[in-house]
Amino acid sequence: MRRFAFFALAAVLWLGAVSRDALEEWVASTVLPPVLIETSVEVRDREGKLLRAFPVEDGRVRLALRADQVDPNFIDALIAYEDKRFFRHSGVDPAAAIRAVGQALWSGRVVSGGSTLTMQVARLLENSGTGRWSGKLRQIRVALALERGFGKKEILELYLAHAPYGGPVEGLRAGSLAWFGKEPARLTSAETALLVALPQAPETRRPDRHPDAARAARARVLNRIGARDVVHQQDVPQRMRPFVRLAPHLTDRVRRDAPLAARHDLTLDAALQLQMEKLAVRAVRGKPKGLSAAIVITEHATGAVLASVGSPAYSDRQQTKGFVDMTRALRSPGSTLKPFIYGLAFDQGLAHPATLIADVPTAFGRYAPQNFDGQFRGEVTVREALQLSLNIPPVMLTQELGPARLMAALRKGGASPQVPGGVAGLAVALGGVGLTLNDLVQLYGGLAGGGQVMPLNWVKHASPATPRRIMSRSAAWQVAHILASVPAPAGFDRGARDVSYKTGTSYGHRDAWAIGFDGTHVIGVWLGRPDGTPVPGAFGGDLAAPLLFEAMGRLKARPDALPPPPPETLLSNTGSLPVPLQRFRGRDAVFMTAPDAPDVQFPPDGATLALSAEGVPLKLRAGVLPLTIMIDGAPLITNLYRRDALLPLSEPGFSRISVVDAQGRSAFVNIRLE
């Protein structure tokens, strides 16, 4: 104490004794510490709310702040408590130093310090202590030099940027967010007092660790500024709030894309983003180990991304590979491409929603797809085929369109499909291609937007993008209208929202998808394991669709209704369609056997069979019942209402077995009995 008093008195006397010229020369030759401070890179949402602040060196959080962004009452309280002659002195306040010496000598202890705010800035800039004479003298010198080189507002802003608030938190703005969860633009008297008091002893006054010391320090400030009556109106914070870190995958990406920017303004909605992140966490809770989830929400008219969740947890603690951004991962889209196949088919005049198409066992060379449930529905309308997500009809249409046409449409819509081997085959119709969740959300925006795709965008004030047309207005409306009639998942209804959606499940249950849209938004949901291992029992309809509808339910804005059909749309039932559109037949159908025509499965043509007293078993596929069975041109069985029979053939030699269905279509095989 005596050392401090002696030094303070000596410093004041010395400053008064030296000549003005000598003092000016001493101050002018001062080498100042760096004053261009590094502040945290900030990412903000569409309304300016903080999404994330990246730490600076040593993991500290230091946020940029101007004096005019601070509650004026805080500035008044800070100056009244710390340096009431701040705007009148030149860096050192002799009166305050003499007062501090006198109080110390009178009471036998340090009652008040003699450091001005400018001297405190000098100490903070050089991270120096105050216990040594040399350190105090250096602070005086730097303070005087700062006052000659900077204005009072700039010095005040340096203090507001550097003041420590405990742990890694530096600066008033970071301190206000850490302790009160709010910007320092509007503070209560109690909040102001604590934030004024904390920088003097940020660790020993931390309210979460030393609440009594924090209360006492706050009370002293309140007493000084004449607001002692508010001490008991608000307790000190019990914990330091973690800094917000919303959309970590996307904010990482925007920082990588523009590493020199100090601030990034995005199109995201912070409140909606937080809800979606919580929803993703809840979606995988209690599910198979390693399951991850991703959600993307956009406005389809502009392509603006409102929320982007890359995984439920931004870490590997739950073995979900949470650092992997699953909105950008290439995955099999399952059945989610079927709407685009039908839309392209409508545009090419191959089909109409009311066109009849055969859902029967069909082999396309060596490729013989099956429906998910293993059953076939026979002849259905195209509308029913899409609603039921049948597999044979879209493959038939893809064969007619050509897989390359589908791939070209996806690329035109801004997607980057990846095909094993580089050559697309018919399997792309059922998910044999790699696409990302962002790709699918962007493409579905085209269905919602009348056939025009707006590229996804998450940078606020970005240059307007050019829409890309992938199908006609009428084709897009027809597809959206069909998807709007798909039943909602169990336990959900569309409520006030007119929702069109499609689910998908990739081969081996590796990916579960649900992509949907209303008149304003597109939402895409994916669930699976980032490493691509199967998730037994994972179906898009059971796992992803409920998550999609939960996400839809959290959208605050009432959406526009789905649009009415464009004037050029052909609205018709099957019987009123032009004859070529009433029933789907490929361009080569005149040379091909109809897929629902009768076909002899056993015995095979040219087979040699041993004679049996039981006869020859006959197994058939397809054909419109009833059937007629003939042997060597003579009727053997008529009005057969099943597709198997036992033929009473007991003579050796050659026989021709013919089958004729109710529409007169036939099939035959030649066999030999011996």
C-alpha positions in Angstrom: 0.0 0.0 0.0 2.7 2.4 1.0 4.7 1.6 -2.2 1.6 2.4 -4.2 1.0 5.7 -2.4 4.6 6.7 -2.7 4.8 5.9 -6.4 1.5 7.6 -7.2 2.6 10.8 -5.4 6.0 10.7 -7.0 4.5 10.3 -10.5 2.2 13.2 -10.0 5.0 15.4 -8.7 7.3 14.3 -11.5 4.8 15.2 -14.2 4.3 18.6 -12.7 8.1 19.2 -12.4 9.3 18.3 -15.8 9.2 21.0 -18.5 6.5 21.0 -21.0 9.0 20.5 -23.9 10.6 17.5 -22.2 7.2 16.0 -21.5 6.0 16.6 -25.1 9.2 14.9 -26.4 8.8 12.0 -24.0 5.2 11.4 -25.1 5.8 12.0 -28.8 8.5 9.3 -28.8 6.2 6.7 -27.3 5.8 3.5 -29.3 2.1 2.7 -29.1 0.9 -0.9 -28.9 -1.4 -2.1 -31.8 -4.8 -0.5 -31.5 -6.4 -2.2 -34.6 -7.9 -5.1 -32.6 -9.1 -8.3 -34.0 -12.8 -8.8 -33.4 -14.9 -12.0 -33.8 -16.3 -12.7 -37.3 -20.0 -12.4 -36.9 -22.8 -14.2 -38.8 -26.2 -12.6 -38.6 -29.7 -13.6 -39.8 -32.1 -11.7 -42.0 -33.1 -9.4 -39.2 -29.6 -8.8 -37.9 -29.8 -11.3 -35.0 -26.5 -13.0 -34.1 -26.3 -16.6 -35.5 -22.7 -17.2 -34.6 -19.5 -15.4 -33.4 -16.2 -17.0 -34.3 -13.6 -16.7 -31.5 -10.4 -14.7 -32.0 -6.9 -15.7 -30.8 -6.8 -18.1 -27.7 -10.5 -18.8 -28.1 -11.6 -15.4 -26.8 -14.9 -13.8 -27.9 -14.5 -10.1 -28.7 -17.3 -8.4 -30.6 -17.1 -5.2 -32.5 -19.0 -2.3 -30.9 -19.4 1.4 -31.5 -20.2 3.9 -28.7 -23.5 4.8 -30.3 -24.6 1.2 -30.0 -24.3 1.3 -26.2 -27.0 2.4 -23.7 -26.2 6.0 -22.9 -26.9 5.3 -19.2 -24.0 2.8 -19.2 -21.6 5.4 -20.6 -22.7 7.8 -18.0 -22.3 5.2 -15.2 -18.9 4.1 -16.4 -17.5 7.6 -16.5 -19.1 8.5 -13.2 -17.7 5.5 -11.5 -14.3 5.1 -13.2 -13.2 8.5 -14.5 -15.6 11.4 -14.0 -13.1 13.9 -15.5 -12.6 11.7 -18.6 -13.6 14.3 -21.1 -11.5 17.0 -19.4 -8.1 15.4 -18.7 -5.3 14.5 -21.2 -4.8 10.9 -20.2 -3.7 11.4 -16.6 -5.9 12.9 -13.9 -3.6 14.5 -11.3 -6.5 15.3 -9.0 -7.7 11.7 -8.9 -4.1 10.5 -8.3 -3.6 12.9 -5.4 -7.0 11.9 -4.0 -6.1 8.2 -4.2 -2.8 8.8 -2.4 -4.5 10.8 0.3 -7.2 8.2 0.9 -4.6 5.4 1.0 -2.4 7.3 3.5 -5.4 8.2 5.7 -7.0 4.7 5.8 -4.0 2.6 5.5 -5.3 0.8 2.4 -6.1 1.4 -1.2 -9.5 3.0 -1.3 -9.6 4.1 -4.9 -7.3 3.8 -7.9 -5.9 6.8 -9.7 -6.0 5.2 -13.2 -8.1 7.0 -15.8 -10.0 5.1 -18.4 -7.3 6.0 -20.9 -4.7 4.5 -18.6 -6.8 1.3 -18.3 -7.0 1.2 -22.1 -3.2 1.4 -22.1 -3.0 -1.5 -19.7 -5.5 -3.6 -21.7 -3.7 -3.0 -25.0 -0.4 -4.1 -23.6 -1.9 -6.7 -21.2 0.3 -5.3 -18.4 -0.1 -5.4 -14.7 -0.2 -2.5 -12.3 2.0 -3.8 -9.4 5.4 -2.4 -10.6 6.4 1.2 -10.9 7.7 0.6 -14.4 4.4 -0.8 -15.5 2.4 2.2 -14.1 4.8 4.7 -15.6 4.5 2.9 -19.0 0.7 3.2 -18.7 0.9 6.9 -18.0 3.1 7.4 -21.0 0.9 5.3 -23.4 -2.2 7.1 -22.0 -0.8 10.5 -22.8 0.2 9.3 -26.3 -3.2 7.9 -26.9 -4.9 11.1 -25.9 -2.7 12.9 -28.5 -3.4 10.5 -31.3 -7.1 9.6 -30.7 -10.3 11.3 -29.8 -12.2 10.6 -26.6 -14.8 8.6 -28.5 -12.2 6.4 -30.0 -10.5 5.8 -26.7 -13.8 5.0 -25.1 -14.5 2.5 -27.9 -11.1 0.8 -27.2 -12.1 0.4 -23.6 -15.5 -1.0 -24.6 -13.8 -3.5 -26.9 -11.1 -4.7 -24.5 -12.7 -4.6 -21.0 -12.6 -8.2 -19.6 -15.8 -9.8 -18.3 -14.6 -13.2 -17.1 -13.3 -16.3 -18.9 -12.8 -15.8 -22.6 -15.2 -12.9 -22.8 -13.8 -9.5 -23.8 -15.6 -6.2 -24.5 -18.9 -4.9 -23.3 -21.0 -6.4 -26.1 -19.7 -9.9 -25.5 -20.1 -9.4 -21.7 -23.7 -8.2 -22.0 -24.5 -11.2 -24.2 -22.7 -13.6 -21.9 -24.2 -12.5 -18.7 -27.6 -11.2 -19.7 -28.2 -12.6 -23.2 -28.9 -9.2 -24.7 -27.2 -6.5 -26.7 -26.0 -3.5 -24.6 -28.3 -1.0 -26.3 -30.8 -1.2 -23.5 -29.7 -2.1 -20.0 -31.3 -1.9 -16.6 -29.6 0.0 -13.8 -28.7 -3.3 -12.1 -27.3 -4.7 -15.4 -25.4 -1.5 -16.0 -23.8 -1.5 -12.5 -22.6 -5.1 -12.8 -21.1 -4.6 -16.2 -19.3 -1.4 -15.0 -17.9 -3.3 -12.0 -16.8 -6.6 -13.5 -13.8 -5.4 -15.6 -12.0 -4.3 -12.4 -11.8 -7.9 -11.1 -13.4 -10.1 -13.8 -12.5 -13.4 -12.1 -13.0 -12.6 -8.4 -16.3 -10.8 -9.1 -17.7 -13.4 -11.6 -21.4 -13.7 -10.5 -21.5 -17.5 -11.3 -18.5 -18.2 -9.0 -18.5 -15.4 -6.5 -22.0 -14.0 -6.3 -21.5 -12.2 -3.0 -18.5 -10.3 -4.4 -20.5 -9.5 -7.6 -23.4 -8.1 -5.5 -21.1 -6.0 -3.4 -19.3 -4.6 -6.4 -22.6 -3.9 -8.1 -23.9 -2.1 -5.0 -20.9 0.2 -4.9 -21.5 1.2 -8.5 -25.2 1.8 -7.9 -24.4 3.8 -4.8 -22.0 5.9 -6.8 -24.5 6.7 -9.6 -27.3 7.3 -7.1 -29.4 4.2 -7.9 -28.9 2.3 -4.7 -32.7 1.5 -4.4 -32.6 -0.9 -7.3 -30.0 -3.3 -5.7 -32.5 -5.9 -4.7 -34.7 -5.7 -7.8 -32.6 -8.1 -9.8 -30.2 -10.9 -8.7 -26.9 -11.4 -10.3 -26.7 -14.0 -13.1 -26.1 -17.5 -11.9 -24.3 -18.7 -15.0 -22.5 -17.4 -18.1 -24.6 -18.0 -21.1 -22.9 -19.9 -24.0 -22.6 -17.8 -27.1 -25.1 -18.7 -29.8 -23.9 -21.1 -32.5 -26.8 -21.6 -34.9 -26.4 -23.2 -38.3 -22.8 -24.3 -37.6 -22.3 -26.1 -40.9 -23.6 -23.3 -43.1 -21.8 -20.6 -41.1 -18.5 -22.6 -41.5 -19.2 -22.6 -45.2 -19.9 -18.9 -45.6 -16.7 -18.1 -43.7 -14.7 -20.4 -45.9 -16.2 -18.8 -49.0 -15.4 -15.2 -47.8 -12.5 -15.5 -45.3 -11.7 -11.8 -45.2 -15.3 -10.6 -44.3 -15.8 -9.4 -40.8 -19.5 -9.9 -40.9 -21.8 -12.2 -42.9 -25.5 -11.4 -43.3 -27.6 -14.4 -44.2 -31.2 -15.0 -45.3 -31.7 -17.4 -42.4 -34.4 -16.9 -39.7 -32.6 -17.4 -36.3 -35.8 -18.3 -34.4 -36.8 -20.9 -37.1 -33.2 -22.2 -37.3 -33.2 -22.8 -33.5 -36.6 -24.7 -33.8 -35.3 -26.9 -36.6 -32.1 -27.8 -34.7 -34.2 -28.8 -31.7 -36.5 -30.8 -34.0 -33.6 -32.6 -35.5 -32.2 -33.6 -32.1 -35.6 -34.9 -31.1 -36.1 -36.8 -34.3 -33.1 -39.1 -33.6 -33.6 -39.5 -29.9 -34.3 -43.1 -29.1 -33.7 -44.1 -32.7 -31.0 -46.6 -33.9 -27.4 -45.7 -33.0 -25.6 -43.4 -35.3 -28.8 -42.0 -37.0 -28.4 -38.5 -38.3 -30.9 -36.0 -39.7 -30.8 -32.9 -41.9 -33.5 -30.3 -42.6 -33.6 -27.4 -45.2 -36.3 -24.8 -45.5 -36.5 -22.3 -48.3 -38.8 -19.7 -49.9 -39.3 -21.2 -53.4 -40.1 -17.8 -55.1 -36.6 -16.4 -54.2 -34.5 -19.5 -53.3 -33.8 -17.9 -49.9 -32.8 -20.4 -47.3 -34.6 -19.9 -44.0 -33.1 -22.8 -42.1 -30.3 -25.3 -42.7 -29.6 -28.1 -40.3 -26.6 -30.3 -41.3 -26.9 -32.7 -38.4 -28.5 -33.0 -34.9 -25.2 -32.4 -33.1 -22.2 -30.5 -34.3 -19.8 -33.1 -32.8 -18.9 -36.8 -32.8 -19.8 -37.3 -29.2 -23.0 -39.3 -30.1 -21.2 -41.2 -32.9 -23.4 -39.5 -35.5 -20.4 -37.9 -37.3 -22.1 -34.6 -36.5 -19.4 -32.5 -38.2 -20.6 -33.9 -41.6 -23.0 -31.5 -43.3 -25.7 -33.9 -44.6 -27.4 -31.1 -46.6 -24.5 -31.4 -49.0 -23.8 -35.2 -48.9 -24.4 -37.2 -52.0 -27.1 -39.8 -51.3 -29.5 -42.0 -53.2 -32.8 -40.0 -53.5 -35.0 -43.2 -53.6 -38.4 -42.4 -55.1 -38.2 -38.6 -54.8 -37.3 -38.2 -58.5 -40.6 -39.8 -59.7 -42.5 -36.5 -59.8 -39.9 -35.1 -62.3 -40.2 -38.2 -64.5 -44.0 -37.7 -64.7 -43.7 -34.0 -65.3 -41.3 -34.6 -68.2 -43.6 -37.3 -69.6 -46.5 -34.8 -69.5 -44.5 -32.3 -71.4 -43.5 -34.8 -74.0 -47.0 -35.9 -74.6 -46.4 -39.4 -73.4 -48.9 -39.3 -70.6 -51.5 -37.3 -68.7 -52.6 -37.8 -65.0 -55.6 -39.7 -66.3 -53.7 -41.9 -68.7 -53.9 -45.6 -67.9 -50.6 -47.4 -67.4 -49.8 -51.0 -66.6 -48.3 -51.9 -63.2 -47.4 -55.5 -63.9 -44.2 -57.5 -63.6 -41.9 -56.2 -66.3 -38.3 -56.9 -67.2 -36.3 -54.2 -69.0 -33.5 -56.4 -70.3 -31.9 -57.8 -67.1 -33.4 -55.1 -65.0 -36.7 -56.3 -63.3 -37.8 -53.7 -60.7 -40.3 -54.6 -58.1 -42.8 -52.5 -56.1 -41.8 -51.8 -52.5 -44.5 -54.1 -51.1 -43.9 -56.8 -53.8 -47.4 -56.5 -55.2 -48.7 -55.2 -58.6 -51.9 -53.2 -59.2 -52.5 -54.0 -62.8 -53.8 -51.1 -64.9 -53.9 -47.8 -63.0 -54.0 -44.2 -63.9 -50.8 -42.2 -63.9 -52.2 -40.1 -61.0 -52.6 -43.3 -58.9 -49.2 -44.5 -59.9 -47.6 -41.4 -58.5 -49.8 -41.2 -55.4 -48.9 -44.9 -54.6 -45.3 -44.4 -55.6 -45.4 -47.5 -57.8 -42.1 -48.5 -59.5 -42.9 -50.0 -62.8 -44.7 -47.0 -64.4 -41.9 -44.5 -63.8 -39.3 -46.9 -65.2 -41.5 -47.4 -68.3 -41.7 -43.7 -68.7 -38.0 -43.2 -68.2 -37.3 -45.9 -70.8 -39.4 -43.9 -73.2 -38.0 -40.5 -72.2 -34.4 -41.8 -72.1 -32.4 -41.5 -68.8 -30.3 -38.8 -70.4 -33.3 -36.5 -70.7 -34.0 -36.9 -66.9 -30.4 -36.2 -66.1 -30.3 -33.1 -68.3 -33.4 -31.7 -66.5 -31.8 -32.3 -63.1 -28.7 -30.5 -64.2 -30.7 -27.7 -65.8 -32.4 -27.2 -62.4 -29.0 -26.6 -60.8 -28.4 -30.1 -59.3 -25.2 -32.0 -59.7 -26.3 -35.7 -60.1 -23.6 -38.3 -59.8 -24.1 -41.6 -61.5 -21.9 -44.7 -60.8 -19.8 -45.3 -63.9 -20.9 -42.0 -65.4 -23.6 -43.4 -67.6 -27.3 -43.2 -66.5 -29.5 -46.2 -66.9 -33.1 -46.9 -66.0 -32.2 -47.4 -62.4 -32.0 -43.6 -62.0 -35.8 -43.5 -62.0 -35.7 -45.3 -58.6 -32.8 -43.6 -57.0 -29.7 -45.0 -58.8 -28.0 -41.6 -58.7 -26.3 -39.4 -56.1 -28.0 -36.1 -55.1 -27.8 -33.9 -52.1 -30.7 -32.6 -49.9 -29.9 -29.1 -51.1 -30.3 -30.4 -54.7 -33.7 -31.9 -54.0 -35.0 -28.9 -52.2 -34.0 -26.7 -55.1 -35.6 -29.0 -57.6 -38.8 -29.2 -55.7 -38.9 -25.5 -55.7 -39.3 -25.8 -59.4 -42.4 -27.9 -58.9 -43.8 -25.3 -56.5 -42.8 -22.4 -58.7 -44.6 -23.4 -61.9 -41.7 -25.3 -63.5 -39.1 -22.6 -62.8 -36.2 -23.4 -60.4 -34.6 -20.6 -58.3 -31.1 -21.4 -57.2 -30.7 -21.7 -53.4 -29.2 -18.6 -51.8 -28.3 -17.9 -48.2 -26.4 -14.6 -48.6 -28.6 -11.6 -47.8 -28.5 -8.9 -50.5 -26.9 -11.3 -53.0 -27.4 -10.4 -56.7 -30.7 -11.8 -58.0 -30.4 -15.2 -59.6 -31.9 -16.2 -63.0 -34.6 -18.8 -62.7 -34.2 -22.0 -64.7 -37.2 -23.7 -66.4 -37.2 -27.5 -66.2 -40.8 -28.2 -67.2 -43.9 -26.3 -68.4 -46.3 -24.5 -66.0 -49.1 -27.0 -66.6 -46.8 -30.1 -66.1 -45.6 -28.7 -62.8 -49.1 -27.9 -61.7 -50.3 -31.4 -62.6 -47.5 -33.0 -60.5 -48.1 -30.6 -57.5 -51.8 -31.3 -57.7 -51.3 -35.0 -57.5 -48.8 -34.7 -54.6 -51.3 -32.6 -52.7 -53.6 -35.5 -52.5 -51.1 -37.9 -51.0 -52.4 -38.7 -47.5 -50.7 -37.0 -44.5 -48.7 -39.3 -42.2 -50.6 -40.9 -39.3 -51.3 -38.4 -36.6 -51.0 -35.3 -38.8 -53.3 -33.3 -41.0 -52.6 -30.5 -43.4 -54.6 -28.0 -41.3 -54.6 -24.6 -43.0 -51.7 -25.6 -45.2 -52.1 -27.1 -48.6 -49.1 -29.4 -48.7 -47.7 -31.3 -51.6 -45.1 -33.8 -50.7 -43.2 -37.0 -51.7 -41.3 -39.5 -49.6 -38.5 -41.8 -50.6 -36.5 -44.7 -49.3 -33.2 -45.7 -50.9 -32.0 -49.2 -51.5 -31.2 -51.1 -48.3 -32.9 -48.5 -46.1 -29.9 -46.2 -46.2 -31.8 -43.0 -46.7 -35.3 -41.8 -45.6 -36.6 -38.7 -47.4 -39.5 -36.4 -47.4 -39.7 -33.3 -49.6 -42.8 -31.0 -49.5 -44.0 -27.6 -50.3 -46.8 -25.2 -49.8 -47.6 -21.9 -51.6 -44.5 -20.2 -50.1 -42.0 -22.7 -48.7 -40.1 -25.9 -49.6 -38.9 -28.2 -46.8 -36.6 -31.1 -47.3 -35.9 -33.8 -44.6 -33.3 -36.6 -44.7 -32.5 -39.2 -42.1 -29.9 -42.0 -42.2 -26.4 -42.8 -41.2 -23.6 -40.5 -42.6 -21.4 -43.6 -43.3 -24.1 -45.1 -45.5 -24.8 -48.2 -43.5 -28.4 -49.5 -43.6 -30.9 -48.4 -41.0 -33.3 -51.4 -40.8 -36.9 -50.4 -40.8 -36.2 -46.8 -42.0 -38.9 -45.7 -44.4 -39.4 -42.3 -45.8 -43.1 -42.4 -45.1 -42.7 -43.6 -41.5 -39.6 -41.7 -40.4 -39.1 -38.6 -42.6 -42.7 -37.6 -43.4 -43.7 -37.0 -39.8 -40.6 -34.8 -39.3 -41.6 -32.9 -42.5 -45.1 -32.2 -41.2 -43.7 -31.1 -37.8 -41.4 -28.7 -39.5 -44.3 -27.4 -41.6 -46.2 -26.8 -38.4 -43.5 -24.5 -37.0 -43.7 -22.1 -39.9 -45.3 -18.9 -38.6 -46.2 -17.1 -41.7 -49.5 -18.2 -43.3 -48.5 -19.4 -46.8 -50.1 -18.6 -50.1 -52.4 -21.3 -51.4 -51.1 -23.6 -54.1 -51.9 -21.8 -57.4 -54.9 -22.7 -59.7 -54.2 -24.5 -62.9 -52.7 -22.5 -65.7 -55.1 -21.8 -68.6 -53.3 -24.2 -70.9 -53.7 -27.2 -68.5 -55.7 -30.1 -70.0 -58.2 -31.2 -67.2 -59.9 -34.4 -68.3 -60.8 -37.9 -67.3 -59.5 -40.9 -69.1 -62.4 -41.4 -71.5 -62.3 -37.8 -72.7 -58.5 -37.8 -73.4 -57.3 -38.0 -77.0 -57.1 -41.7 -77.9 -53.2 -41.8 -77.9 -53.3 -40.5 -74.3 -55.9 -42.8 -72.9 -53.5 -45.7 -72.4 -49.8 -45.5 -72.2 -48.0 -47.3 -75.0 -44.4 -46.6 -75.9 -43.4 -45.6 -79.3 -42.2 -49.1 -80.1 -45.3 -50.7 -78.6 -46.6 -51.9 -81.9 -43.7 -54.2 -82.2 -43.7 -55.3 -78.5 -45.9 -57.6 -76.5 -48.1 -55.7 -74.1 -46.8 -55.9 -70.6 -50.2 -57.2 -69.4 -50.5 -59.8 -72.2 -50.5 -63.5 -71.2 -47.2 -65.2 -70.7 -46.3 -68.8 -70.1 -43.9 -69.1 -67.2 -43.9 -73.0 -67.1 -43.2 -75.1 -68.9 -40.6 -73.2 -70.9 -40.7 -73.2 -74.6 -38.8 -76.2 -76.1 -38.7 -78.1 -72.8 -38.6 -81.9 -72.7 -40.6 -83.3 -69.8 -41.1 -86.8 -68.4 -44.5 -88.3 -68.6 -46.5 -88.2 -65.4 -49.8 -89.6 -64.3 -50.6 -86.3 -62.7 -50.2 -84.4 -65.9 -48.2 -81.3 -66.9 -48.3 -78.2 -64.6 -49.0 -74.9 -66.3 -48.1 -71.5 -64.7 -49.0 -68.2 -66.3 -48.3 -64.5 -65.8 -50.6 -61.6 -66.6 -53.4 -61.9 -69.2 -56.9 -60.7 -68.7 -59.2 -63.3 -67.1 -60.9 -65.6 -68.0 -58.4 -67.7 -70.0 -58.7 -70.4 -72.6 -56.1 -73.2 -72.8 -55.7 -75.1 -76.1 -53.5 -78.1 -77.0 -52.5 -78.4 -80.6 -55.3 -75.9 -81.5 -58.1 -77.7 -79.7 -59.7 -76.1 -76.6 -58.8 -78.0 -73.4 -59.9 -75.6 -70.7 -62.2 -72.6 -71.0 -63.3 -69.9 -68.6 -60.2 -70.4 -66.5 -60.2 -67.7 -63.7 -56.8 -68.5 -62.4 -53.3 -68.5 -63.8 -52.3 -72.0 -63.1 -53.6 -75.4 -64.1 -52.8 -79.1 -64.4 -53.0 -80.3 -68.0 -54.0 -84.0 -68.5 -51.4 -84.8 -71.1 -50.4 -88.5 -71.0 -49.2 -89.3 -74.6 -45.5 -89.1 -75.5 -44.6 -86.7 -78.4 -44.7 -83.1 -79.2 -47.5 -80.7 -78.1 -48.2 -77.0 -78.6 -49.8 -75.3 -75.5 -51.6 -72.1 -76.3 -53.2 -69.6 -73.9 -55.7 -66.9 -75.0 -57.0 -64.2 -72.6 -60.3 -62.4 -72.6 -58.9 -59.7 -75.0 -57.9 -62.3 -77.5 -54.1 -62.0 -76.8 -52.2 -65.2 -76.9 -49.0 -66.9 -75.9 -47.7 -70.4 -76.7 -44.9 -72.9 -76.0 -43.9 -76.2 -77.6 -42.9 -79.1 -75.4 -42.0 -82.7 -75.8 -43.2 -85.5 -73.5 -41.2 -88.8 -73.2 
